Amino acid sequence: MFLLSTDSLRGYGLNRIFEFAKEAGFEGIEVVLDVRQFDTQDADYLNELQKQYGLPIRVVRAFPNSTIKQTMLALEIAHAVEAKVLVIEPPKLFDFKYKDWIKKQVPAFRKKYQMSIALKNGPSEYLWGILPGRAMSSIPDLQSFKEVCLDVSNLYGKKIDLMRAYDIMKPYLTHVHLSNVNKGLDHSLLDEGIMPLESFLTKLKKDGYDKDISLVVRPKSLLAGDDKVMMKNLEKARKFFDKYMV
């Protein structure tokens, strides 16, 4: 399924995001949990939106810079809305407690909740210009985690070739965050940029990839706030996806 991430329309209420997604032809939603947006943490309300718009919440993305407590809340929300995947961000480099907890507890939680828990490849972040800002974000780390959410744009900042990364992580690929990189700006519109998305999607289809893909772009790239233009950009993204995957 092609999903719309709520992060792509950050600034709108969830009800309107579901409405836009339905109108633009998306098949489901990825809900990004936000400590400032209480509706994202209300499983009953999320279930009402699923029913109202006929759009399943297939993926929940945990809070950025999560604590153990927040990740447990994300698990409970994902379970309550019957999401297929929980995506978690790589921990900060020196957050040893959270990193160890993830490594030790996630395998058990996958069994308990009957849910995929995927680790996302992080953005290009450095401390003091030398040390990587995130732990567990290298390709070997992602392979060891067994389930991976591949964020296409985040590869660019680390100068990792998309097709090579896909070939390596293909056995572990659980979810994809799809976007382009345009004039150095990550998470741009699909048809504007330098990432080989056409080849990537063609390869996914050829390989029989049957997991979900989310559109994860900057609201500014969609021109969010100008509803007519934003809807045209959403529809254009949907057509781009359909051209190579449907």
N, C-alpha and C positions, 0 to 999 in steps of 0.2 A: 504493500500500500504506500501511496505517497501522502505524507502527513504534513500538516502545517504546525510548526513549533510556535507556541505562544510568545516565545522570545522575539520572533520576527515582527510581531505587532505590539511589542512592549509599549505601554502607554494607553492602549485601549482596554476596556473591561473584557472579561472572559466571554460574556454573552455576545458581545459584538464580534469578538475574534471567531467564535464558533459560527456566527452568522456569515462572516466574510468567507471563512473556509468552505462552508456549504455552498455558497453562491459561486465560488471560484472553482469548484469541482474537486476539492481535496477529499480524500477518503477517510481521513482520521486526524487526530490531534496528538501532538506531543505537548504535555503540560510541563512547564518549567516552574518549579517551586520558587517562590519569592517571599522572603521574610516580610517585605513591605506590602505584599498583596495577599490579604488574608483569604480571599476567595480561592486561591490556589491550594490552600491548606484545608479546605472544607470538602471532604470526600462526598458528603451528601449532596452538596450543591453541584459538584462536578458530575455526579451521576445523573442529576436532573438535566444538566446541559447535554449529556450524552443522549438521553432519552428524547429531549425536546428537538434536537437537531439531527438525530439519527447518525451521529458521528462518534465512533468509538475513541476513547482515549487509549491508544495502543502503547504509548511510552510516557513515562514520568521521568523527568530529569531532576535529580536531587539539588538541594541548595548549593550555590557556589561556596567554596571554603567551608564545607560542612563540618560539624562536630559529630561525634558518635550519636548523640541524642537526636540531632537533626536527620541523620541518615536512617535511624530507626523510624522516625516519623515518616520519612519519605517511603520507606518500605511498607509501612502500614497504609499510607495513602494509595500507593501503587496497587497493593493487594485489594483494597476496598473498591477501587474503580476497575479492577480486573485488567490492569495493564499487562502487556506481555513482557515488557522490558523496563527495568530501572537503570538509568544511566547515572553514573557517579563521576565526578571530576577527580583528577589525580590530586592527592594531598600535597600541601605545601612541603617544601624540602625538609624542614626541621620539625614537622608535626609527626614525630616518631610514634606517639601513642595511637593516633588515628591510622597511620600507615600499617602498624602491626595489627590493629584491630581488623582492618579491611582484609588483610592477608589471611588471618586466622578464622574470621567469622563468616565471610561471604560464601564459601562453599556450603556451609550448613544452612545459611539463609536461602540459598538457591533451592535446596531440597525442601525446606520448611514451607516456603511461599510458592513453590512450583513456578518460579519466575526466573527469567534471565536477568543477571545483574552485570552490566557491561561497564568497563572502564574506558573513559574517553581519552584520546590522545590530547594532551594539553597544548596551549599556545606557546609561542616562543617567549619565555620569560627568563630573565637572568638576575641573579643577585650580585651586586658589585661588578656587573659586567662579565662575570666569570662562571659562577655556579648556576646550574639550572634552577629555576624557581620552583619547580614541581618535582616530586618524587614519582616513581612508577609510571613515567611517561615515555620512556624509550621503547623502541620496538621489542627488544627482548623482554622488558617488563610487561608489556601488553600481551605478548604471547604467553607468558607465565600465568597471567590472570585468567586465561582461557576464553573469556568473552570480551569483545572489543566493540566500542562505538568509534567509528572512524570519522573524524571531522576533517573534511577535505581541505578547508582553508588553513587549518592549523599546521598542516604539513609544509605549507609554503614558507612560513617564517623560519622553519628549521632546515629548509633547503632539502627536503625529502621528496623524491619523485613519487607522484601519486600512483602510477602503474606498478612501480616496484614495491611500494608499501602495500598495495592491494594483494599482489602475488604472495607476499610474505604472510600477511594477516588473514588471507582468505579462509583458512580453516577455522578461524576464531571470530569471524565477522558476524556480529549480532545486529548491528544497527549502523546507519550512515547518516551523518549530518552533511547535507549537500549545499554548496555555495561556490562562488568563484572568487578570484582575486583580481581586482581591477585597479591599475595604476598604484599598486602597492597596498590597496585597501582590502583587507580580508572580509569574508562574509558579504560579498557583493552579489548582484543578480547573476543568474545562471548563464545568460547569453552574453555577458560582458566581462571579459577577463582572459587570463592566460592559462588557466588550468585546463587540462585535456578532458573536460567533462563528457564530451561526445564519445571519446574512446573508452572512458571509464564506464559509462552507463551501457555502452554496447557490450563491453566485456562482462559486466554483471549479468546482463540478459543472456548472453551466450553460455555463461557458467551456471545458469539456472538459479541465480540468487533469488530467494523467496522471502527474505526478511523485509522489514519496513525501511523507508528512507524518508527523512524529514527535511523540509526546506528550512534552513537556519541562516537567515540573512539579517543584516542591520535594518532596523525600521527606516533609517534615513535613506537606505538604498531603494526601498520600496516606495519612498516618498509618503510614508505614513503620516496621516493628518490631512492629506488631500485624498479623500476617499475614492474619488473617481479614478485618479491616476494610480493610486495604490491597488485598486481592484484590477486594473489593466495589467499591472506588473505581476500580480498574483496569477492571473489567468495566463499570462505569457510564460511564467515559470511552469505552470501545469502543462501547457502545450509542449514546452521543451522536454519535460520529463516523459510525456506520452510518446514523443517522436522516437525516443531511443529505448524505452522500457515496455511500452504497451504494444 
